[in-house]
Amino acid sequence: LRKFYLRRAFRILPPMYMALAMAYILGHAGILQETGNALGVLAASFYFYNYADLLHAHAILPSGTGVLWSLMVEEHFYFAFPLAYLCFVRSITPVRKQVMVLCGFCFAALLWRLSLVYLVGTPLTTLPRWTYSASDARFDSILFGCILAIRDNAWFGDRSTLLRRFRGIFASFGIILILASLIFREPHFRETFRYTLQGISLYPLFFYCISSSHQWQVRWLEWRPLRWLGWV
């Protein structure tokens, strides 16, 4: 865990703090429209900006850095998940039971979004939206990928018989479902089932790319300019 968190810190913190500092300086120099304020920079630096924004704490970020809310969700997830997974490892929990527990958490996230929309009446069309940028409502978007890594990881030789045999069909359905989730614009669906549907849809797509890296449909992703862009 120590090495994991060190890698995350060296990968994320230097470029993030540099970009935040530059945007703050450029804003106060009049080059960027929004200057931000001290609370906004502090909230982003210590990873609570998404909640400060949701609670209307007057935390303002410089122009172009508002997308940092998504990084808050990621880092909250990576603070918690490795510790939870360590419990699985130490208790020698079977993979099937691990997957069942994690799928239960994904289902719980969906139920929480449904409760926010239909019981609490959280806003659906104005920003910020709790169902859109709160870590407690969006963590399942990352958790689906963790389930894939545990249960159907082609790099580690997981058998995944059914998924491997029909990977092309499953991946095609995944593309169709993602497109449908983007086309259907009904606000209640978009703030509840959309995120779950997209997580399920990406599952066979990622499996296809990992298990079919030698095929032309996937090999173009190894094109050097694309790899460079991904690295940037």
C-alpha positions in Angstrom: 0.0 0.0 0.0 2.8 2.4 0.8 4.3 2.0 -2.7 0.8 2.3 -4.2 0.1 5.6 -2.5 3.6 6.9 -3.3 3.0 6.2 -7.0 -0.4 8.0 -6.9 1.2 11.0 -5.1 4.1 11.4 -7.6 1.8 10.8 -10.5 -1.0 13.2 -9.5 0.2 15.9 -7.1 3.1 17.7 -8.9 1.2 18.4 -12.2 -2.0 19.1 -10.4 -0.4 21.7 -8.0 1.6 23.2 -10.8 -1.5 23.6 -13.0 -3.5 25.0 -10.1 -0.8 27.5 -9.1 -0.3 28.7 -12.7 -4.1 29.2 -13.2 -4.3 31.1 -10.0 -1.4 33.4 -11.0 -2.7 33.9 -14.5 -6.1 34.7 -13.2 -4.8 37.4 -10.9 -2.7 38.7 -13.8 -5.8 39.3 -15.7 -5.1 36.6 -18.4 -7.8 34.2 -17.2 -11.4 35.4 -16.7 -11.9 33.7 -13.3 -9.2 34.3 -10.6 -10.5 31.8 -8.0 -10.2 32.3 -4.3 -8.2 31.0 -1.4 -10.9 28.6 -0.3 -11.2 27.1 -3.8 -7.5 26.5 -4.1 -7.4 25.1 -0.6 -10.3 22.8 -1.3 -8.7 21.4 -4.4 -5.3 21.1 -2.8 -6.7 19.0 0.0 -9.3 17.1 -2.1 -12.6 18.3 -0.8 -13.5 20.8 -3.6 -16.4 18.7 -5.0 -18.1 18.8 -1.6 -17.3 22.4 -1.0 -18.9 23.2 -4.3 -22.0 21.1 -3.6 -22.4 22.7 -0.2 -22.1 26.2 -1.7 -19.1 27.1 0.5 -18.1 29.8 -2.0 -15.0 27.8 -3.1 -14.1 29.2 -6.5 -11.4 27.7 -8.8 -9.5 29.6 -11.5 -10.8 29.3 -15.0 -10.2 25.9 -16.6 -9.6 24.0 -13.4 -13.2 23.2 -12.4 -12.8 19.7 -13.8 -10.8 18.9 -10.7 -14.0 17.7 -9.1 -13.5 14.4 -10.9 -10.0 14.0 -9.5 -11.6 14.5 -6.0 -13.8 11.5 -6.7 -10.9 9.4 -7.9 -8.7 10.1 -4.9 -11.5 9.6 -2.4 -12.0 6.2 -4.0 -8.3 5.3 -3.9 -8.0 6.3 -0.3 -10.7 3.8 0.6 -10.6 0.9 -1.8 -7.1 -0.4 -1.3 -7.7 -0.7 2.5 -11.0 -2.6 1.8 -9.3 -4.9 -0.7 -6.5 -5.5 1.9 -9.2 -7.0 4.1 -10.2 -9.4 1.3 -6.6 -10.5 0.9 -5.9 -11.0 4.6 -9.1 -12.9 5.1 -8.4 -15.0 2.0 -11.9 -14.2 0.7 -12.7 -16.2 -2.5 -12.9 -14.2 -5.7 -16.5 -14.9 -6.2 -17.4 -13.6 -2.8 -15.3 -10.5 -3.4 -17.1 -9.8 -6.6 -20.5 -10.3 -5.0 -19.6 -7.8 -2.2 -18.3 -5.2 -4.7 -21.3 -5.6 -7.0 -23.4 -5.0 -3.9 -21.6 -1.7 -3.4 -22.3 -0.8 -7.1 -26.0 -1.5 -6.5 -26.0 0.5 -3.3 -24.6 3.5 -5.3 -27.5 3.2 -7.8 -30.0 3.0 -4.9 -28.4 6.1 -3.3 -28.7 8.0 -6.6 -32.4 6.9 -6.9 -33.0 8.1 -3.4 -31.4 11.4 -4.0 -33.5 12.0 -7.2 -36.9 10.6 -6.2 -36.9 11.1 -2.4 -34.6 14.0 -1.6 -35.4 15.8 -4.9 -31.9 16.8 -5.7 -31.6 19.2 -8.7 -31.3 17.4 -12.0 -30.4 20.2 -14.5 -28.4 22.8 -12.6 -24.8 22.6 -11.5 -23.4 21.5 -9.1 -25.5 18.3 -8.9 -24.9 15.8 -6.0 -25.6 12.8 -8.3 -23.0 14.1 -10.7 -20.0 15.2 -8.7 -20.3 13.7 -5.2 -17.9 10.9 -4.4 -20.6 8.9 -2.6 -22.8 9.0 -5.7 -20.2 8.3 -8.3 -17.6 5.8 -6.9 -19.2 2.9 -8.7 -17.9 4.3 -12.0 -14.5 3.2 -10.8 -15.5 0.2 -8.9 -16.8 -1.6 -12.0 -13.2 -1.5 -13.3 -11.9 -3.0 -10.1 -14.4 -5.9 -10.4 -13.0 -6.4 -14.0 -9.5 -6.5 -12.6 -10.4 -9.0 -9.9 -12.8 -11.3 -11.8 -12.0 -11.1 -15.6 -8.4 -9.9 -15.9 -7.1 -11.3 -19.2 -3.6 -10.0 -18.3 -3.5 -12.4 -15.3 -5.0 -15.3 -17.3 -8.5 -15.3 -15.8 -10.5 -17.9 -17.7 -13.7 -15.8 -18.1 -15.0 -18.6 -20.4 -18.3 -17.0 -21.4 -16.9 -13.5 -21.7 -14.0 -14.7 -23.8 -16.1 -16.8 -26.1 -18.5 -14.1 -26.9 -16.3 -11.1 -26.4 -17.0 -9.5 -29.8 -20.8 -9.7 -29.2 -20.6 -8.4 -25.7 -18.3 -5.5 -26.8 -20.7 -4.6 -29.6 -23.6 -4.5 -27.1 -21.5 -2.4 -24.9 -21.0 0.2 -27.6 -24.7 0.2 -28.4 -25.6 0.7 -24.7 -23.1 3.5 -24.3 -24.5 5.3 -27.3 -28.0 4.8 -26.1 -27.1 6.3 -22.7 -25.7 9.4 -24.4 -28.6 9.8 -26.8 -31.4 9.4 -24.2 -31.5 12.8 -22.4 -34.2 12.3 -19.8 -32.8 14.0 -16.7 -34.0 11.3 -14.1 -32.4 8.6 -16.2 -29.2 10.5 -16.7 -28.7 11.1 -13.0 -29.5 7.6 -11.9 -29.3 4.6 -14.2 -27.0 6.2 -16.8 -23.8 5.8 -14.7 -24.6 2.2 -13.9 -25.4 1.4 -17.5 -22.2 3.0 -18.7 -20.2 1.1 -16.1 -21.7 -2.2 -17.2 -21.2 -1.3 -20.9 -17.5 -0.5 -20.5 -16.9 -3.8 -18.7 -16.9 -6.0 -21.9 -15.3 -3.2 -23.9 -12.2 -3.1 -21.7 -12.1 -6.9 -21.6 -12.2 -7.0 -25.4 -9.3 -4.6 -25.7 -7.2 -6.4 -23.1 -7.8 -9.9 -24.4 -7.7 -9.0 -28.2 -4.6 -6.8 -28.3 -3.2 -8.7 -31.3 -6.3 -8.0 -33.5 -6.4 -5.0 -35.8 -9.6 -3.6 -34.1 -7.4 -3.0 -31.0 -3.9 -2.6 -32.4 -4.5 0.9 -33.6 -4.8 1.9 -29.9 -1.0 1.2 -29.7 -0.3 3.8 -32.4 2.6 5.9 -31.0 0.8 9.3 -31.2 -2.2 7.9 -29.4 0.0 6.5 -26.7 1.8 9.8 -26.3 -1.6 11.6 -26.1 -2.7 9.2 -23.4 0.5 9.7 -21.5 0.1 13.5 -21.6 
